[in-house]
Amino acid sequence: MNDLERFMNTQSNKSFTNESLRQEQELQQGLDQEQFQELGQEQEKRVIAFILINTEHDKTRLVAKKLLKIPEVLEVHEVYGQYDIIIKIQLPTLAKLKDLLYNKIRMTEGVLKTETLLTI
């Protein structure tokens, strides 16, 4: 199993566990309803996405280094397979995601194509 598969398995396991549901219930019991709703609204303001990137031949390492300099980029992984790079980003809104994608990531020298996956 490669690093990406381990990461994806870890993330999917973390997303849907009884433990996470139990923690949410405990949190809700400890806060009044208004505080709990405010917390949920704050969390909804975060947009987390994974962007799959194809690069020009022999430009993968250069593109990865450039992407690491973008503040919204949390992780950069060079991978084998259909895509060359996978990045994880976090932004406050979808509008900011669109702006980042079109004006920074796709404009990076060596980037040929992107595919964006939004988390839920």
Summary of the structure (lengths in Angstrom):
residues: 120
radius of gyration: 17.2
end to end distance: 24.9
largest distance: 55.1
contacts: 295
relative contact order: 0.17
helix: 49%
strand: 25%
